[in-house]
Amino acid sequence: TLVKDSSSPAVYILEYGKKRPFSSFEVFIGLNYHRLPIVTMDTSVIPMGDGIFTKDQRHTRGTLILQDGTVYYLGASIKYGFPSKAVFDSWGRSFSEIIPGNSFDRCIPDGPIVEMRT
C-alpha cells in the first residue's frame, strides 16, 4: 500500500508494518509505483522503516507484479503466482494494483501458486 501523509508531501510504501520513504521521485517512478493508487492518511503512528534509495532492486514485499503474463504477489523471499483471474478476484484484489515486474523480481524464486480464497 502506498500512503501519503496528510500533513506532508511525503509518500511511503508500507512493508512489515513500517513506512518506507522513497529517496527521490526518480526512484518512485523508476520502480513504477506511480501507477498505483495512494491513500492519504495520518502516518505519524506508523514506525519509519528503511528508505528505498534505488530503482535497481526488487519491489517490496506485498507488491503485485506482472511478469511473463502471470500476476505474482511478492513475498519476503519467494513470489506467488495467481493461476487464474478467478483466484485473483477471490482475494479481492484489483488490476489497478499491478505494476510491471523488473529484472530483480525475476530473480525471486517461484513459490506455490495462490489458491482460491473462500
N, C-alpha and C positions, 0 to 999 in steps of 0.2 A: 504494500500500500504506500502510495505517495501522499505525504501530508505537507501542508503549508501552515506555518504558524500564523495564528490570527493577528499577532502583534508585530510581525516582521515579514520581510520578503523571502526568508529562507525556506527552501524546500528540502525535505528529508525523505528517505525511504526507510520504512520500518522493517527491522530484521532482529530476530531474537529478543523482542521486547524493547529494543533501543532504537532511537532515531539516528540515522547515519546521514551526515551532511555531504553534499557534493562540493568538491573543491572549486568548481567553476561551472559556468553554463556550458562550456565546451564538453566537459566530461558528461554532464547530464544529457546533452544532445548526442554525443558520441556513443552512449550506451542505449540510445533510443527511448529513454524514459519519457521524453517529451510527448510521446504518443499516448501515454496513459492518463487517466483522469487523476486529478489532485483534489484531496479532501482538505478543506480549511478547518482548523481546529486549534484549541489551546494545547500546545505541546510541552508546556512548562513542567508537567508532571512526568514526562517520558524521559528516562535517562539518555544521555548522549552516548552514542557508540562511535566506533572508528569512522573517520571520513573516507570518502571514495575519491581517490586522487588521480585516477587514470581511466581512460576508456579501454585500455588494453588489459582487461580482466574479465572473468566470468561475471554473469549477472548474479545478483544477490539471491539468497535462499528465499523461496516463495514466489519468484518471478515465473510467469508463464511465457514460454518462448515457442516460436515456430521454427522448426528445423527439418529440412528434407521432407516436408509435407506432414509432419507429425507435431502436435502440440505437446509440450512437456511442462511438467511442474518441476522446478529445480529444488532439490533437497540440499542438505548440507554437503553431501559427498556423492550423491547419485541423482539422476534425473528419472522422472516417472512419466512414461508416455500414456496419453489417452488413446485407447484403441478405436473410439468412435465418437461421433457428435453426441449420441445419446448418453454415453458415460460422462462426457464433458458437461453436458447440460444437467445431469443428475447432481453434480457438485455445486450447482447454482452459479457457475462462472459465466463470464461474458466474453465474446470475441474481442470486445474493446479493451480487454485486459492483456492481450497477447502482443508481444513485440518480437521482432526478428532475433533469432539467436546469433551468436558470433563464433569465431573460431575457438575461443576459450571455452564456451559452452559445449562445443563439440567434443572436447577432451574429457568431459564429465561422463563417467560410465553410466550405461543404462541400468536402471533398477527394474523392479517388477512393474508391470503395467497397472494403471489405475483401474480399480474395479468400480462397478456400478454402486452408487450410494443410494441406499433405500431409506 
